[in-house]
Each structure stands twice: as structure tokens, then as C-alpha cells.
Amino acid sequence: MACRAGAESGEIGGPSGVVSERDSKRIIRQWNREIEAEIRRERSRERDSGPWKAVVWAALWLLWLGALVALLGHLKG
């Protein structure tokens, strides 16, 4: 029986794209690290969106309303 050249050494893929098992495991570990980092970033964003976010938006809305009233008062006066 004939064996493929890379079958015994743990390589996956053809001659044009030979990837060893070690490389594929390294790639999977890198993907896992990236996914875990993204999950950590999302969790930190969720913590930042607590009640202070609503307070800040309310303050910005009041600031905008005050500026609008000041502009209308200036135009009529």
C-alpha cells in the first residue's frame, strides 16, 4: 500500500498548503485567545453601561435643551 507523504508525520493538506497538526493547534489556540479577549472587552463595555450612562445622556440632553433655549432667546431678543 502506498502512503501519502505527510500522513505519518501528522500533516494536513496537500503539497500546496501543508499545515502540520502542531500549526493547526497553534492557530486554534490563537483563535481562542482572540475570542476570549473579545469576550473580556464586551464584559468591560457592559460594566460601563450602568446607571451612569443614563445620567450622562440626561445631562447632555439638558445641555442641548439649554443651548436651544439660549439661541431662541438670543434670536427673539
C-alpha positions in Angstrom: 0.0 0.0 0.0 1.1 3.5 -0.8 1.1 6.1 2.0 0.8 9.9 1.5 4.0 11.7 2.4 2.5 13.8 5.2 0.1 11.3 6.7 2.6 9.7 9.0 4.1 13.0 10.2 0.8 14.5 11.2 0.5 16.9 8.4 -2.9 18.0 7.0 -3.4 19.4 3.5 -1.9 18.9 0.1 1.5 19.9 -1.3 0.4 23.4 -1.9 -0.9 24.1 1.6 0.8 21.8 4.0 -0.2 22.5 7.6 1.1 20.4 10.4 -1.1 19.3 13.3 1.1 21.5 15.6 0.4 24.5 13.4 -3.3 23.8 13.3 -3.4 23.5 17.1 -1.4 26.8 17.4 -4.0 28.5 15.1 -6.9 27.2 17.2 -5.2 28.4 20.4 -4.7 31.9 18.8 -8.4 32.0 17.8 -9.4 31.0 21.3 -7.2 33.8 22.7 -8.8 36.3 20.4 -12.3 35.2 21.2 -11.6 35.3 24.9 -10.2 38.8 24.5 -13.3 39.9 22.7 -15.5 38.5 25.5 -13.5 40.4 28.1 -13.9 43.6 26.0 -17.6 43.1 25.8 -17.9 42.5 29.5 -16.0 45.7 30.3 -18.3 47.6 28.0 -21.3 46.1 29.7 -20.0 47.3 33.1 -19.5 50.8 31.7 -23.2 50.9 30.6 -24.6 51.1 34.1 -26.7 53.9 35.5 -24.0 56.5 34.9 -24.6 56.2 31.2 -28.2 57.3 31.6 -27.1 60.2 33.8 -24.6 61.3 31.2 -27.2 61.2 28.4 -29.7 63.1 30.5 -27.1 65.8 31.2 -26.2 66.1 27.5 -29.9 66.3 26.7 -30.4 69.1 29.2 -27.3 70.9 27.9 -28.7 70.7 24.4 -32.1 72.0 25.5 -30.4 74.9 27.4 -28.4 75.8 24.3 -31.5 75.7 22.2 -33.4 77.9 24.6 -30.5 80.3 24.8 -30.3 80.5 21.0 -34.1 81.2 20.7 -33.9 83.8 23.4 -31.0 85.5 21.6 -32.8 85.5 18.3 -36.0 87.0 19.7 -34.2 89.5 22.0 
